[in-house]
Amino acid sequence: MKNIHCYFLAALVLISSFPIVVPCLPGAPAFAAHPVVATGQEPKQRPIDKLKFPPLEFKPPAPVKLSLTNGMTLFVLEDHEIPVADISAIIRTGSIYDPPDKVGLAELTGTVMRSGGTVSQTPDQINQKLEFIAASVETGMGSDRGSARLSCLSRDLDTVLPMFADVLMHPAFREEQLEIARGQVLDAIQRQNDTPQSIADRIFPQLIYGKDSPLARSPTEETVRRITRDDLAKFHARFYHPNNVILAITGDINKDSIGPRIQQAFAGWSESKLEPEPPINVAPATTRSTYFVHRDVNQSSVRIGNLALKQSGPDYFPLAVALQVLGGGFSSRMFNQLRTKQALAYAASASLSGGLGAPGYVFTFSETRADATVTAIETILKLMTEIREKPVTEQELASAKASMLNSFVFSYDSPHKIAARTATLYYYGMPLDFLQKFRDSVSSVTAEQAMQGAKKYIRPDVASVLVVGNEKAFDKPLSGLGSVTAIDLDKW
């Protein structure tokens, strides 16, 4: 891992040698960390200008893959720089398995597994033991996977690991803790429409996948109140088995001895027949649709996008580069037009959401003042069309690639991030050398390939347009974009 640390140090030194310009709202003064003064003389050479660095490279180590006799899969990466141990678990489950009349079941299961204690230990007993040695054990649930995490000093692993295994194998789902978790979910449902941003983030995936799709549906008060303790226990029994679990293990551990230690901690946990994934039908839209949610606010939240692809597909990298050019940062077309030149939006970006399990979707994100809403949408649709037709320049291509590579490096700056990402790749059936080949895959994308990726997957002609705001304050009627469907949140 020392090579990675050297990379970061070199990158930080290089970054420190450039002027830092802070973008401002229109009308505000701009400030620079190193103001430029016109003197008519050549700039004085600084000591840092004399420093020479070799080409920066990112070569993340590959974790060792181990398979236990109980069916559990491990990805192990040693790191002896500090005396800690980290274990992350991925469980093949998730809210996609929720019954339609009990949406929220998986979420409550993932919460109460930990908060409810185990059959042999109360929540307080577990909490006190962990707090005494500054360790943690947590569980959670996503749409298509469950999770668990252990973190402790490596000397305490033999104490914490059995507790981690106990939580995964023998949760008690105590009734009083279920009611606390239920109350928290109900409270979140009460607050889900508090801001335009939270409304847009919840509604937009439903426009892409369908309101009742397991990939996008949301719990309601009715579905959450139907869930019982017995439902949690049965949900756990369906999915929590060793052959349904992948562990990413890193830290001050030994790759040769960790397997037997895991096997011993989970002794008695038997394999089971795996549940097939529920059928999920994802149909791309054939026409553009505009949706509107009224909120009496002076700022609009806008999302525009369409169904795209899986990250494992061959078009992923050309599309990713195209999205970076379109709305990936300060030098992107969206930022330059919407923020810098026209001052239409406070925030503007484009990206791919999801795409690991089911196909993901491309979308633009923008927050704009109400009296610029429709003009901002028209500009975004125009830019989405231009990225399909207007060639990517060499400067845009170089900037997009540099941004992607730099952000990628800092996303995997620890052994545990690398091991956890490798476990995630394995979980979704993607190539395990994805991280190692990322740099070459991005670097090899040509301007023509980026534009072809945009033509195929950035589709303003079939995009869903969602606007949350106050139509009375809009600069133009929203109907100018086509027919508009109003969403009543009380009935949605």
N, C-alpha and C positions, 0 to 999 in steps of 0.2 A: 504493500500500500504506500510505501515511501515515494514511488514514482508519481502517484496521484497527488500526494501532498506537494511535491515539488512543482507539479503542473499548476496547482492553484496559486502557489507563491509567485511563480513567474507571471501568471495571468494578472494577479493583483498589482504587481510592479508595473506591468505594461499599461494597465488601465489607469494607474495613477499619473501617467505621463501625459494624458490627454485632457484638454479643457472639458469641464463639466458644465453643460448648459441646462438650466432648469426651465422646462416649458411653463408658460404662464397662460392664464385666461386672457382673452382679448382685452386690451386697455390697461393691463397691468404691466409694470416695468419688468424687464428681463434682467437677469443677473448671470454673470459667468464667474466661474472659479478663477479663471486666468484671463482677465480682460486684455483685449488686443489694443495696443496703442500705436498709432501711425507715427513712426519716427523717421522713416526713410532709410533706416539702417537695417542690416541683416540681423535677425534675432540672435541673441547671444546663446551659444551652446551651453546646455546644462549638463551637469555630471551624469544625469540619468541617460542622456542621449548617447553616451559613450558605452553604455552597457550592451553587451551582445548576448543573445539567447539562442539556443538551438531551437529548431522547429518544435512547436508544442504538439504533443501527441496524447491521446487518451486510449489506453489499453487496459480496460477493466479486467481483473482476474476472473476466471471462471470458477464458480463454486463446484465442489465435488458432489456428485449425485449418489445417494445411497438408498437402497431399498431394504426395508426391514421385513422379517418373516410374517409380521402381522398385516402387511400390505401398505404400511405407511411409507411415504416417499420423503426423503430429506435432501436439502441442498445446503452444504456446509462450506463455510469460508472462514478460515482462521484469521485472527487479527490480534496480535499480542501487544499492541502499543499501550492499551489501557486495560486494567483487570475487570472487564465487564463481560456479560453474556447476554445476548438478545436472541429470542426465538419468536418468530411470527408463524402463525398457522393460517392456512387457507382451507376452508371446508366447502365441499361442493354442495351448496344449498343456496338459500337466498329468498327474497320476497317474491320472486317469480313463481314460487311454489305455494304462495298464499291462496287459500280458497277464496273465490270472489266475494263471499259473504263475510270473510274474516280477514280482510286486508289489514295488515299491521301485525299479524301473528309472528312472522319471522323477526320483525324488528323487536317485538317484546321478548321473544325467545333469546335473541342475542344479548339483550340488556340484562334480563333476570337470571341468565346463566351465571353471571358473575355477582350481581347485586343480591341474589337470593341465597348465596352460599351453596354448600354441598350437603349431601346426606349426613356426612360425619362432622362437618364444621359449619358453624353459623357464620353469617357475613361478618359480624364483629370479630370473631376469632380469626378469620382469614385476614381482615384488615389490620388487626393489631400485630399479627406475626409479620406481615409484609412491611408495615410502617417501621417496625423495630429494626429491620435490616435495610431500609431504604430500597425496597424492591417493589415491583408492580406486576399484577396480572390483570389483564383486561380482555373483554370479549365484545364483539359487535356483529352487525349484519348489514350486507349490501343487497343490491337487487339480484345479483347472480352468484354471490358467494358469502360465506360466513367468515369471521376472522377472530383471532385471539392473539394476544401478545404477552410475552414474558420479558422482563428486564431486571437484572440484578447484578451484583458483584459476582465475578466468576467463583469466588470462594464459597458463595452462598447458593450455588446452583443446585447442589444436592438437597438443599432445604426447600427451594422454591419450585423446582421441577415437579416434585410429587404433588404440590398444591395446584400447579398449572394443569397437570394431568387429571387431578380430582375434579377440577372445575369442568373440564371438557367431558369427562366420563360420567360423573355422578352429580349433576346439578340438582338441587332440591326444589327449585321453583317455589319458594315459600310465598304463601298467599299475600302476606302483608307487603312484600317487596313487589309482587305483581301489581298490587293496587297503586303503589307509589309510581311505578313505571307507567302504568296506564294513565294516571293523572298527568304525568309529564307529556305523554303523547297527545292527550286531549287538549292540554294547554297549548301545545305547538299548533294543533289544528285550529284552535281559536285565534291564533296570531298569524296564520299563514297568509292572510290577505292584508297585513298591516302596511306593506310597502309595495310600490310598483315592481321593484326588482324581484321580490319573493314571489309575486304573482306570475311574472313573466317566466321565471326559472321553473316554476311548477307546471304551468300550462303549456309552455312551448313543446316539451317532449311529448305531451299528449296529442298535440297537433301533428307531430311527425309519425308516431307509432300508433296512435289511436287512444281515445280516452280510457278504454277498458283494457288496454294491452298490459300484460304483466311487466313490461319494461317501463311503463310510465304512470300507471294508476297510483292514486294516493289513498291512504286510509281516511275514513270518515268517522264521525262520532259513533254512528250505528255499527260499523264493522268492528271498531275497537272495543265497544262495550259487549259484543257477543263473545269475545275471546275469554276462555277459562284457563285455569291452571292445568287442567287435563289436556287441553289443546297444546300448551307449551311442551308438556312432557311427551306427548305423542309426536310432535314435530321434531323434537330432539332425538327421539328413538329412531325416526326415519332416516336421519342424515348423519348423525354423529357416530361414525365407525372409523377404525384406523385406515382402512383402504379407501376412505373418502377424505383423507387429510394429507396435506402437503406442508412440511415444515421448512422454513428458512432459518438456519442457525448460524450465528456469527459471534465473534468475540474471542476472548482468551480461553479457548477450548481446544481440544485435540480431536482432529477429524477421525482418528482411528478408534478412539474410545467413546465418542459421543453416541454412536449408534447403539451399543449395548446399554448405555445409560438411559436413552430414550425408550428402548425396548423394555427395560426393567420398570421404568416409571409408568408405562402404559400396560403393564402385565395384566392379563385377564380381559382386556378389551378385545372383543372378537370381531372378525370381519362380517360383513353382511352384503347382501345383494344390493347393488347401487340402483338408485331411483333414476329412471330416464328423465331427461329434461322435458318440461311441458312444451307442447307445440306452440310456437310463437310465429304468427303470420305477420310479416312486415311487407306492406304493399306501398311502392313509391307513388307519390301524387302524379297526376297527369295534367293538372292545370294549376295556375297560381291562385292562392286564396288569401284573403285578408281578414284578420280577426281583430276585434277591438274590445277592450275592457275599460269601462269608465272609472276613473278615479279623479277626485277633485284635487289635483296637484299641479304645480307649475313646471314639472319636468316629466318627460315621457320616457318610458323604457321600451325599446324596440328590439325585436329579434326577427331575423330573416334567415331561412335556411331550408334544407331539403335532405332527404335520405341519401346516404353516400355508400360507404364500403366498410369492410373489415380491415383492420391494420395488417392482417396477414396477407392481403392481396398484393399483387405486383404493382398496382397503381398507387399504393399508399405514399411512397416517397415523392413522386411527382406532384401528387395532390398536396402533400404537406408543404412542399416548397412553394406551390402556387398560393396556398392560404397565407403563408408567411409574407409573400409579396403583396397580397391583397390587404391583409390586416394584422400583420404579426408584430408590429412595433412602431417606434417613432419614425422610421423611414418608409413605412408601408404606404400604399396608395390611399387607404381609408384614412389613416391618421393625417396625411398631408392635405387631403381634400376637406375632410369633415372638421378637423381641429385647427390645422395651421392656416389653410388658405381661406376657408369659408366661415370658420368659427361657428359651426352648426352643432357640434357635439362636445360634451365634456369627456366622453370615453368612446372609443371606436376600435373594434377588433374583429378578427375572423379566425375561426379555428374548427377543429374536428372534435366532436363529443362522442365518447365511447368508441366502439369499433373493435373491441377485444372479443366479446362473445357474439352478440348480434351485430349486424351492420350499424355503424355509427352514422351521425349526420353532421353535415357542415352547417355552420350558422354564423351570422354576424351579430355582434353585441354592440349596442350603442345606447347611451343616455344623453338626451338632448333637451334643451329648453322647449317648452310647449309651443311657442310661436315659431319654431323652426322644424317641427316634427315631420311634416309631409315633404318639405324640401330635403331634409336629411334622408328620408326613405328613398326618394327619387334618386338622390346622389348615390346611395348604396347600391340600388338596383342597377344604375348605370355602371358603377365600378365593377359589379359582379359580371355584367355583360362584357366590359372591356377586358377583364382578365382572361376571358375566353377568346377574345379577338385581337387584342393589342399585344404584340410580342413583349415578352419580358426582356428588359435590357440587361446587358452584362453587369452593369452596376447594381441593378435590382437583384439579379441572381446571386452575385457575390455577397451582397449585404444579407440576403435571406439565409443563405447557407451559413454564413458566419454567426448569425444570430441563433440559428437552430443548434449549431455545434456547441457554441458557448453555453447556452442554456441547458443543453443535454448534459454536458460535463458536470455542471453544478447541481443537476438533479440526482446525480449518482456519486456524491462525494464521500460516501461512507460504505464500508463493507456490507452493512446490513441492507442499505438501499439496493446494492447490487444483487445480493442473495435473494432479497424479497422480490425484486423485479424478475429474476431468473425463475423463481418459483411461480410467479404470475404467468410468465410466458409458457411454462410447462402446463399450467392449469388450463390455459386457453388453447393449447395445441400449437403454439407458435414456435419457430426455430429458437433453440436455446442460445444460439450465438448472435441473436438480434442486437444485443448491446455491443458486442465486439465488432459487428459489421455496420453499425449505425453510421459511423463517420464516412466510410466508403460509399454507403448507399446514398447518403445525402450529397456527397461531393460529386458523384457521378451523374446526378440529374442535370439534364441540359435545359436550356431555355425553351426549346421546342417541346420537350417532354412535360415541362411544367404547364405549358399552355394546353397541351393535349389532356393532361389530368384535370385542368380547370374545365375544359369543354365537356368532359365526361361527367364530372361530379358537382361542379358549381352551376346550379340551374336556376337562374332567376325566373325562367319561364314557368317553372312548376313549384316555386318556393312557397312556403307558408310564411306569411307576414303577420306578426303579432305586435300590436301596439297597446300599451297600457298608459292611459293619461286622460286629460280633460279635453274633449273634442271642441269645446267652446273656445278654447284658447289656441287651437291649431292655426297655422298660417294659411292652410288651404283645406277644403273638404277632403276627408279621407276617401270618399267615394271616387275621387279622381284616379285612384289606383285600381279601380274595379269594384265589383260588388263586395260589400263588407258584411261579415257576420258578427253581430254583437254577442258577447258572452256574458251571461248573468251568473255571477259567482254563487249566488244563492241556489241556483239550479244546476250548476256545472258539476 
